[in-house]
Structures are given as structure tokens and as C-alpha cells.
Amino acid sequence: MLTFGHLCLIILLFTGTIKAQQVVSTSGNHAENGSVQISWTVGETVIETLINGNNILTQGMHQSKLTVTAIQEVVGPGLEIIAFPNPATDCIHLQLNSILHFPADDRGKDFSFQLYDLNGKLLLYKHIEDPETVIRMEGYTSSTYFLKILENTKEIKTFKILKQ
């Protein structure tokens, strides 16, 4: 026979095993339209990323399987910037094709590049002195890198480079 005490114990056992994710944030929402879903939060108070070699653990909510980066391009007329091959194995060829005199025209342009890893760590910075520059990649592990091209101190183009 099931007594009130047994019923309370069963309810306590079942409710004790139910776990729900919680987040403390200032705002957020979830919307669905057919097969498309979007969720967002603003102002999460507890997040952290731990890195150990190639292992990355990010604690917090709304972690996507996608890496979202802003790849901006502000190259003006008269300048074409190309980075190849991509994916790269040994090296990347960086070409700056300009109808103006290179490396500095009458307006005093100075070009350089910066190579970053996925964590935003600056790995390499050099001035560009020729229309074609070879960037050696042998010493870097297989991963994704960001190659930023600067004109004076202004970022004008960013490439997402895959190193095999």
C-alpha cells in the first residue's frame, strides 16, 4: 500500500533528478520560425574560457558551434590585396596590387601585416616592403589564423587563413 510518506519520497526523488540550465543575465529571448531558431542573452555575469594546449573549454550560455568573426574590408579604389593559397601548408603569398607607386605613394602610405591565432594572440608583425610578400607558415600548427593588413595604422583587410 502506498502511503503519503512513500508518495512524498517518490516525488522528492523524481524532482531532485530534474536539472535545468539557468543563466543570470540582464536580457534575452528565444524565437523560432519553421526550422530556424535564434536565442540570445545580454549581460551574462559568469563566463570564462580555459585553454590548455589545443583544448578550449568555454563556460557560459549560448555557445555556438560556429566561430563568428568580423572580417572587414575597407580597400579603396586602386588597391587590390590577395592572400593565397588558402588553405596554406608552408607559406602564404600576400600580394598588394596598386596603381600607385609602392610601397609609399605621394600620400605617404605605409603597409604592414599582423598574423593572429584564434585566441587573438599576435604571432607576427612586419612592414610590407614589396608588392609580393611571402609569409612562412612552417612553424605554426594546423589551425585557423587571421591575417590583418594595415595601411599606416588603419586596418584595411582581414583574411581568415586555414593552415593544414
Secondary structure in CASP SS format (residue, H / E / C, confidence):
PFRMAT SS
TARGET T0000
AUTHOR 0000-0000-0000
METHOD secondary structure of the structure
MODEL  1
M C 1.00
L C 1.00
T C 1.00
F H 1.00
G H 1.00
H H 1.00
L H 1.00
C H 1.00
L H 1.00
I H 1.00
I H 1.00
L H 1.00
L H 1.00
F H 1.00
T H 1.00
G H 1.00
T C 1.00
I C 1.00
K C 1.00
A C 1.00
Q C 1.00
Q C 1.00
V C 1.00
V C 1.00
S C 1.00
T C 1.00
S E 1.00
G E 1.00
N E 1.00
H E 1.00
A E 1.00
E E 1.00
N E 1.00
G C 1.00
S C 1.00
V E 1.00
Q E 1.00
I E 1.00
S E 1.00
W E 1.00
T E 1.00
V E 1.00
G C 1.00
E C 1.00
T C 1.00
V C 1.00
I C 1.00
E E 1.00
T E 1.00
L E 1.00
I E 1.00
N E 1.00
G C 1.00
N C 1.00
N E 1.00
I E 1.00
L E 1.00
T E 1.00
Q E 1.00
G C 1.00
M C 1.00
H C 1.00
Q C 1.00
S C 1.00
K C 1.00
L C 1.00
T C 1.00
V C 1.00
T C 1.00
A C 1.00
I C 1.00
Q C 1.00
E E 1.00
V C 1.00
V C 1.00
G C 1.00
P C 1.00
G C 1.00
L E 1.00
E E 1.00
I E 1.00
I E 1.00
A E 1.00
F E 1.00
P C 1.00
N C 1.00
P C 1.00
A E 1.00
T C 1.00
D C 1.00
C E 1.00
I E 1.00
H E 1.00
L E 1.00
Q E 1.00
L E 1.00
N E 1.00
S E 1.00
I C 1.00
L C 1.00
H C 1.00
F C 1.00
P C 1.00
A C 1.00
D C 1.00
D C 1.00
R C 1.00
G C 1.00
K C 1.00
D C 1.00
F E 1.00
S E 1.00
F E 1.00
Q E 1.00
L E 1.00
Y E 1.00
D C 1.00
L C 1.00
N C 1.00
G C 1.00
K C 1.00
L E 1.00
L E 1.00
L E 1.00
Y E 1.00
K E 1.00
H E 1.00
I C 1.00
E C 1.00
D C 1.00
P C 1.00
E E 1.00
T E 1.00
V E 1.00
I E 1.00
R E 1.00
M C 1.00
E C 1.00
G C 1.00
Y C 1.00
T C 1.00
S C 1.00
S E 1.00
T E 1.00
Y E 1.00
F E 1.00
L E 1.00
K E 1.00
I E 1.00
L E 1.00
E E 1.00
N C 1.00
T C 1.00
K E 1.00
E E 1.00
I E 1.00
K E 1.00
T E 1.00
F E 1.00
K E 1.00
I E 1.00
L E 1.00
K E 1.00
Q C 1.00
END
